Amino acid sequence: MASNTYNPTSSKLSQVTVIGDAGVDAIIQLPKSQEQATEIMLHIHQKGIGICGLYTYEIAESKATQVLEKARKNEHPLQVKLEKK
């Protein structure tokens, strides 16, 4: 019988979503060009939330941590949410 429990070590993709105002310096921590990071940052600024990408869980978790560290360093209040897809 298959389990419905999420296994973070599986190869399934996880979506990284940023909630709250974020500076482009925080978003550029994701593998995005400066232009893509600016578009994402502006979307988040206008809508309050934005999807930053799909990655394996391990990479998504690492990127989320990097974004949060950079945001806190620059005093940008935001949250990062990981969702399996």
C-alpha positions as CSV (number, residue, x, y, z in Angstrom):
1,M,0.0,0.0,0.0
2,A,1.4,3.4,-1.0
3,S,1.8,6.0,1.7
4,N,0.4,9.5,1.2
5,T,3.0,10.9,3.6
6,Y,5.4,13.4,2.0
7,N,8.9,12.1,1.9
8,P,11.3,15.1,1.6
9,T,14.1,12.8,0.3
10,S,12.1,11.8,-2.8
11,S,12.9,13.2,-6.2
12,K,9.5,14.9,-6.5
13,L,9.6,18.6,-7.1
14,S,8.8,21.3,-4.5
15,Q,7.6,24.8,-5.3
16,V,9.3,27.7,-3.6
17,T,6.9,30.6,-2.9
18,V,7.9,33.9,-1.3
19,I,5.3,35.7,0.8
20,G,5.7,39.4,1.7
21,D,7.9,42.1,0.3
22,A,11.3,40.9,-0.9
23,G,14.3,42.7,-2.3
24,V,15.7,41.6,-5.6
25,D,19.0,40.7,-3.7
26,A,17.0,38.0,-1.9
27,I,15.3,36.6,-5.0
28,I,18.6,36.5,-7.0
29,Q,19.7,33.7,-4.6
30,L,17.6,31.5,-6.7
31,P,19.1,30.5,-10.1
32,K,17.5,33.3,-11.9
33,S,18.8,36.1,-14.1
34,Q,18.8,39.6,-12.8
35,E,15.8,40.3,-15.1
36,Q,13.9,37.3,-13.9
37,A,14.6,38.1,-10.3
38,T,13.4,41.7,-10.8
39,E,10.2,40.4,-12.4
40,I,9.5,38.0,-9.5
41,M,10.4,40.7,-6.9
42,L,8.0,43.2,-8.6
43,H,5.2,40.6,-8.7
44,I,5.7,39.8,-5.0
45,H,5.7,43.5,-4.2
46,Q,2.4,44.1,-6.1
47,K,0.6,40.8,-5.2
48,G,2.2,40.0,-1.8
49,I,3.1,36.5,-3.0
50,G,5.0,34.9,-5.8
51,I,6.3,31.5,-7.1
52,C,10.0,31.5,-7.5
53,G,10.5,28.1,-9.0
54,L,10.3,24.3,-8.8
55,Y,13.2,22.3,-7.5
56,T,13.9,19.0,-5.9
57,Y,13.1,19.2,-2.2
58,E,16.8,19.4,-1.2
59,I,17.5,22.2,-3.6
60,A,14.3,24.0,-2.7
61,E,15.1,23.8,1.0
62,S,18.6,25.1,0.4
63,K,17.3,28.0,-1.8
64,A,14.6,28.9,0.7
65,T,17.2,29.1,3.4
66,Q,19.5,31.3,1.3
67,V,16.6,33.7,0.4
68,L,15.6,34.0,4.1
69,E,19.1,34.7,5.2
70,K,19.7,37.4,2.6
71,A,16.3,38.9,3.3
72,R,16.9,39.1,7.0
73,K,20.4,40.5,6.5
74,N,18.7,43.3,4.4
75,E,15.8,43.7,6.8
76,H,13.2,42.5,4.2
77,P,10.2,40.9,6.0
78,L,9.2,37.8,4.1
79,Q,8.3,34.2,4.5
80,V,9.2,31.3,2.2
81,K,6.9,28.3,1.7
82,L,7.8,25.0,0.2
83,E,5.0,22.9,-1.4
84,K,5.3,19.5,-3.0
85,K,4.1,19.4,-6.6
